[in-house]
Each structure stands twice: as C-alpha cells, then as structure tokens.
Amino acid sequence: MADRANIILLANENFPAPAIRKLRAAGMDVVAVIDTMRSAGDREVMAYARREQRWIITFDRDYGDLVFREGLLPPPAILYFRQEPYPPERPADIVLAMLADPQQLEGCIVVISQQNIRRRRFPSGTLN
C-alpha cells in the first residue's frame, strides 16, 4: 500500500512546468520527461515509469490505450488530466489533494476533469 511519502512521480512532457515546480516545492520526488527523456515515446516513458515505480502525471490519453487496448504493463498509477484550460499550477494542487489518500489511486488510471474524477482499475495480472 502506498502512502504519500513513498510516491514518486514522472511528469510527462506536456505537464506544466509551474505545476512540476510546485510539486517539488511540496516535497514530492518528480522526474520530468522533458528534462531526462526529451522526445521519448509513450512506450518508453511508460516502461521507465514501471521500472522506477513512478506514477505518471500527464495530459496524454494514450497511456490508457497502451494499458487497456495493447496490454502493456502499467506503472503503479496514471493520473490523466483531460485537455481543459487549467491555470499552470492547478494540476499540482489537484495531485497533492489526491495524494491525501493514495491507496484509492494505486493500481488505477485516474481521469481528471474540471467536473469530476474517475478511477478505472488496471486489468488483473498487470500489476507487480
């Protein structure tokens, strides 16, 4: 079971830099794809996240397709923000609020929109 202190994140290239800075300022361990894996494909990013046990935070819906349609092994969790207008730091506020109860998120793709948050469990057999 995850608790916030043990959660490490991987911010996809499309995740806003101000939100990454805010997460780091809040004490989160965040690796940014744009800094370490610039131009990496989704499969490579997901393999890295799984290998390092990092939760992906992204605005890219392709990660759900890779898990549910193509059967790729997922990382511990994927937090997918729908493409909506967010102030640049707002995604960090949402992530920090959600991590108050990380057990509800682990093993899921979490779809976040302005109106609601939906969780979908990864297929059985895809977790550690």
Buried (B, 14 or more C-beta within 10 A) or exposed (E): EBEBEEBBBBBBBEBBEBBBBBBBEBEBEBBBBBEEBEEBEBEEBBBBBBEEBBBBBBBBBBBBEBBBEEEBBBBBBBBBBEEEEBEEBBBBBBBBEBBEEBEBBBBBBBBBEEEEBEEBEBEEEBBE
